Amino acid sequence: MTPVTYISFGILTLALVALDIWQTRGGKITIKKAAIWSVFWFALAFLFAATIYLFWDIYAPGSQYTAEKATVSFITGYLLEKSLSVDNLFVFAIIFHQYMVPEHLRPRALLWGVIGALILRAIMIAVGAQLLAQYHWVLYVFALFLIWTGIQLARDKGEDEINPLPERIIRKFVPVSEQFAGNALTVIENGKRIATPMFIVIAVIAFMDVMFALDSIPAIFAVTREPFLVLAANVFALLGLRSLYFVLQGMMDKFIYLKPALSFIMIFIGIKMMLVGSEWEIPTAVSLLVLLTTMTVAVVASIIKQKNDAAQAIVTTDK
């Protein structure tokens, strides 16, 4: 992959982030608007996949990947990162609830969260690629970590608690105001600059971004070890995250089988990673099929469960 490719993609990413900032200006985001933009970001990812298929020789001259393999790898990685990012949304909702972030300030908080995630994941992709190139055994470490995380997710009881470590560190060294001051991270009170609750919210989101990156980066390296495809899949998955949050904000409690689905996906990807290079290696197309099937079953089962519960409630009321 040439430096020109990365520089061009970096410029494209900045332009898309600017577009995301523009479309959320004013802080008011209706579910309809968020849904439209979610579809837009989803379609844009597949449009980019089409450019990979058509111009892969320009993107990566001399790559061992064919255009078809690169396209399927990107789509699979994108869908994987998109599905795993849904778990981010649940945590963001918990953070906003815990710190009582006003509705009109949430788009900006999410923006900082997405930017932080992009930077952290770019760093981890670069480091991960180097590690995997030099030390193949690191792949098995990532695989075990993914399987362990999937098991932990399955055992999670869903308590609404966020690790308070970032807040404790900030309050130890910096005084914090009691009230939000718009989107400001710091304010001046009595001649001294102090942090606002928004500063703590951003710090907690950044901390969680690191945790999510530890999950998602190893997962996508099981799909492809082409750094550009890993980076592109992460960028497009994260770009639509803010819009998706506002679509799902009122639906968080409805998809009750989402966490088990994510748990299964992470364990499956961990196993796939363990089998890389062996005679039992799982093809990328099969991974894509398993991913789509799992998420579809989770959503459909959740909807059916909700309808059955509603019907049961009506019957109980009638009695």
N, C-alpha and C positions, 0 to 999 in steps of 0.2 A: 504494500500500500504506500503510495507516494505522499510526501508532505503536503503537496497541493490538494490532494483529496481531503486530508484532515482539516486543512485551513479552510477550504471551501465549505466543508460540512459544518465547521465551527461558525462561519458567517451565517449559514442557513439556520443554524440553531439559534443564534442571537436574534435573527429576524423573526423567527417563529415565537420566541419568548416575548419579543416586543409586541407581536400581534396578540399574544395571550394577555399581556398587560393592558393593551388597548381595549380588548373586548370585555374586560372586567372593570373598566374605569367606572368610578362612581360608587362602587361597593355593593350595588344592588344587582343580584343575579337571580332571575326567576327560574323555576324548574324547566319551563319551556325553552328558555334561552340556553340554559346549561345543556339540555338534551340535544338541541340543534348543534351546538359547538362540539359536544361529545361525538356526534356522528361525523362532523367535519374532521376532527382530529383522527378518527378511526379511518375515514376514507383517505385522508392524506397519507397515513402510514402505508396503505395498500397502493396508493399512487407512487410512493417512493419505492415500494417493492417492484412495481412495474419498471421503474427506471433502472433498478438493479439488474433485472432480467435483460433489458435492452442495451444497457451501457456498462455491463460488468467489466468488460475488457478495458474500459476507460477508468473505471473506479479502481480496479486492481489488476494492472497489466502483469502477466506472468503468474497469477494466482493458480494454486492447485485446484481451486473450486471451479466448477463449471457455472455458467449463468443460472442454470436450473437449480443446482444445489445451493448456490448462494441465496437465491430468492426464497426457496423453501426454508432454509436456515434462518433467514431474517424474519419471515412470517411466523415461524414456530417460536423463535426467541421473543418476538414482539408480543405474541399472544400469551406466552409464559409470563413475561414481565408484567403485562397488563393484568393478568389474573392474580399474580402475587401482590401487585400494587393495591388491589382491592382491600387487602388486609391493612395497608397504610391508612386507608380511608376510615376504617373503624377506629384506629388509634388516634387519628386527627380529631375525630368526633369526640373521643374521650378527653383529649387534651383541651379542646375548646370548652367542653362542659366543665372540666375540673377548674379551669382558670376563668370561667365565665366571660369568654371573649365575645364582645358584641357582634351581632350578625354582620354589620357593615365593615368590620375590621378583618373578618375571616379571609376574604379574597387575598389581601396583602400578606397575611400570615402564611397562607398556602403558597403564595408566590415565592416567599423566602424559603419555604420548605422545599419547593421544587428545584429552585436554583441550587440550594445546598446539596440536594440529592444528585443533581447533575454533576456538580464538581466532585463530590465524594466518589461517585460511581466511575467517573472518568479516571480518577487516580487509581481506584481499585482495579479497574480493567487493565490499565497499563501495568500495574504490579502483578496482577494475576497472570497476564499473558507472558511476562518475563519468567515468572516462577514455573509455569507449565512448560515453557520452552526448554528450561534447563533442568527441571526436576519433575519428572512425570509422576513421581509418587505423591506430589502435592495434590494431584487430581483425586487420589483416594482419601486424602484428608478432607478435601472439600465434600466428597461424597458422603463420608461418615457424618460430617457436620450437618449436611442437608437432611440425612435420614434422622439424625437425633433431633433436629429442629422440627421436622414433620411429626415425630412422635410427641414432642413437647406440645406442639400446637393441638394435637388430637386430645391430649390430656388437659389442656387449658380449660379452666372453669369459667373464664370470661369475667373475672373481677375487673372493675373499672379503675385500675391503678396504673399510674405511670411512674417509672423509676424517677425518684426525686433528686438524683445525684446532681444534674446540671443546676437545678434551683438552689440546692444547698451550697454548691461552689460559688454561684453568683452572689447569694446573700452573705456569704462569708467575707467577700472582698469588696462588694459594691452595695451601697444602700439602694433600696427599691421603693418607689412610690406606691401608694395604695390604689391609685386610679389609673386607668388607661388615659393616654394623651393622644388620641387619634392613632395614626400609624407610627408615631415617633417611638424610637427605641430608648431614647434618653431625654430628660428634661432638666432644666435648671430650677432648683428650689433653694431659697435662702442663700443664693450665690454659689451653690454647689451643684455640679452635674451628677444626677442620679439616674439609675435605670428605671424603666417602666415595666409593668407586668408583661407588655408585648415583648420586651427583651427576653424575659424568662420563657415565654411561649415559644419564641423562635429558637432559643437554646435547647429546649426540650425536644422540639421537632427535629433540630439538627442531630441531636443525640440519637433519636429514633431512626433517622435516616441512615446513620452508621450501622445500626442493628439490622435494618432492612437490606442494606447493601451487602452485609455479610451473608444474608440468605440468598438474595437474588443473583449476585454476580457468580457464585459457584454454580447456581442452577443453570444459567444460560451458557456457561462454559461446557456444560454437558451436551448442549445442543450444537454449539459451534465454538471453535477456538480461534476463529478469525476475528481479531480485535475490532476491526471497523464494523463488522456486522453486530458484534456485541454492543458496541457503543451506540450505533444507530438504533438498535432495538430498544435500548434503555431510554434514549432521548425521546423517541416517539411514544413510548409507553408513559413517560412522565409528563410530556407536554399536555396531554388531555386529562391529567389527573385532577386538576382543579375543577374543571367542568363536570367531570364524573362525580366528584365529591358532592356537588350541589344537586345532582340528579339522585344520588343515593342517600342524601342526608335524611330524608323522611322515610327511607325504606330499610334502614339499617337492621331493624328487628324482624323484617319479613323473610329474608333469605337465611333461614335457620340452618341450612345444610351447607353453607358456604365454607365455613371453617373446616369441617371434615373433608370437603373437596380439596381445599388448599393443602391440607395435611397429606392427603393421598398423592397429590401432584408432587409435593416436595420429596416424599419417600420414593415415588416412581422415578423422579429425575435423579435422585441419589443413587438408586440401583442402576439406572442407565449409565451414570458416570462411572460406576464401578466396573461396568462391562465394556467400556471404551477400549478398543484395540484387541478385544478377545473375539473368539468365534461366535459368541452369543451377543455381540454388539447389537443394540436396538436401533433400527434405521430411523432417520429424522422424520420421515413421513409417518411412521407408526407413532412416534412421540406426539406429532401434531394431532393425529386422530384421537389418541388417548386424552390429550389435553382438552380438545373440543368436546368430546363425549362426556368427560368428567364434569366440566362446567355446565354443560347443557342439562345433564341429569340432576345436578345440584339445584339449579334454578327451577326446573320443572317440578322436582320433588318438593321444594320449598313452597311453591305456589299451590300444589295439591294439598300439602299439609295445612297451609293457611285456610284454604277453602273448607277442608274437613273440620278444622277447629271452629270455623265460623258457623258451619252447619250444626255442629254439636252444641254450640252455645245457644243457637236458636231453639233446638229441640229441648235443651235443659230449661230454657226460659218458658217455653210453652207448658212444660210440666208444672 
